Amino acid sequence: MKQTVQMDKIQASMRRGVITLEGFLGTDTRKLVDILIDDDAEVRRLGMSHEAIARRMLELKQAGEAGLGEFVTVGEQLEVKVDAVRGKLPCPFGDPGIFGKVNTTVRNKKTKKEVTYTDLHIHMIWAHGFYEGKGSRFRLEPAELIDILEVKRDE
């Protein structure tokens, strides 16, 4: 796959200060297409799909909403908390709609690790296979995400 003019525009909108103060790319200097290809290869190597990961993220967010901003236990190993801050963000890929700044934090008691993700993350992973650039404060590493969230393979 080759970086298109449209992808150049999308990548420009992901830079610091355009949509968000910190942007979506961090210190990653690769072309957007290469970020997407590399993350897709990692997800496939792990026998997963972006959709399965995003579906699990959404499922845990929905379960965590019952806690009203406090951690709730989901299954045997996970604790989930959902909270929101003011504001909304558009998808940097130009998709319709805007996403509330809703943060979902998942703690895995078995691995002793935790991750926080947003509604926009769920959308970008499901629709685009985008986990943000390396060095981004909000980058989600696919392997770590799969491990912490205990994502199951699509059957």
N, C-alpha and C positions, 0 to 999 in steps of 0.2 A: 504494500500500500504506500502511496506517495502523499505527502502533505499538499493539500489543495489550497487555493487562495482563500476559500471559505474557512478552512482550518487555521490559516494564518490569522484571519480576523478573530476567530474564536480564541486563539491563543493570546492575541493582543488584549482581548477583554479579560483574560485571566491574570494579567500582570497586576502587580501591587498598585493599589489606589484607583483601579478602574471600577470594579464592582464591590470589592472589599478592600479594606486598608492593607491587609497582608497579601491579598491575591490568592491564587490557587496553585501556583507553580513552585513556590519556595525558591530554593537555589538550583533547581533543575534547569539545565540549559538545553536539554534535548527538545526536538520538535514535538509538538503535541501528538502527532501520529506515532512517533516512536515510544512515547510514554504509554499510549493506549496499547500498542502492539506488545510491549514488554510486560505490562500488567496482565493482558489477556493470556500471554504464554504462561505466566506464573500460575494463573487461576486454572488453566487447562492442565498444566503439569501436576497440579494438586487434585485433578479429577473433579473439579467443581465448575460451576457456571456463575456468571455475574448475577443472573436472575435468582439462583438459589441463595447466594449470599445476601442480596438485597431483600429477598422474601423473609429470610431469617431476621434481618435487621428490623424489618417492619413488624414482624410477629412479636419480637421482644419489646419494641417500642409500645405496641398496643397493649401488651401484658403489663408493662410498667406504668402505664397511665392510671391504673387502678390505685397506685400508691400516692397520688396527688402530691408529687414532689419528694416523696420519701422512697427509700429502697423497699422493693417487694421481692420475695423469693419466687423464682420461676424454675420449676423442675427441682432437681436435687442440688445442682451445682451453681446456679446463676442467681445473682441479685441485680435488679434493674431499677433505675430511677429515671424519671422523665421530668424535665423542667423546661421552661421557656423564658426567653428574654425578649425584650421589645425589638420589633423590626422584622423585615422580610427581605428575602433575596431572590433575584431572578436566576434562572439556570444560565450559566455562562455559554452554553451551547445554543442559546436562543429559543429553547422550547417554551411553549406558552405556559402561563401561570407563574406565580411567585410562591416561595416557600417560607413559612414561618421559621424563626430561629428557635427551633425546638431541639433540645439536647437530650440524647438518651445515653446514659452511662450504664455499662454492663460490667459487673464484677464476676469473675469465674473463681469460685472458692477452691476448686481443685488445682488450677494452674497458678492461682494467686496473682492473676493479671487482670487489668481492666482497660476498657476502651470507651471513649465518648465519640458519638457521631450525631449528625444532624439529619433533619428531613431532606435537606438538599443532598447530603451524601447518599442517602437511600436512592433518591432519584438518579443522581449521576452514575452510580454503580449499575443500577438496573437498566437505565436507558442507554448509557454510553460506555460502561466498563471503565469509568474514570475514578481513581482513588486519590487524586491530587498528585502534584509533582513531588519528587524527592526533596527533602529539606523544608517542605511546607509544615507549619505548625499543626495543621489539621490533616496531614497525610495519613491514610489508613493503609497499612501494609496488608495485602491480601492474605498471606499465610497466617499472620498474627490474628487477623479478624476471624478467619475460619476457625482457628484454634480456640480463641476466647469465647466466641458465640456458639461453639459446638455445632457448626453448620453440617448438616447431613447431605450426602450426595443425592442428586436427583435419581430416582429409580426409573 
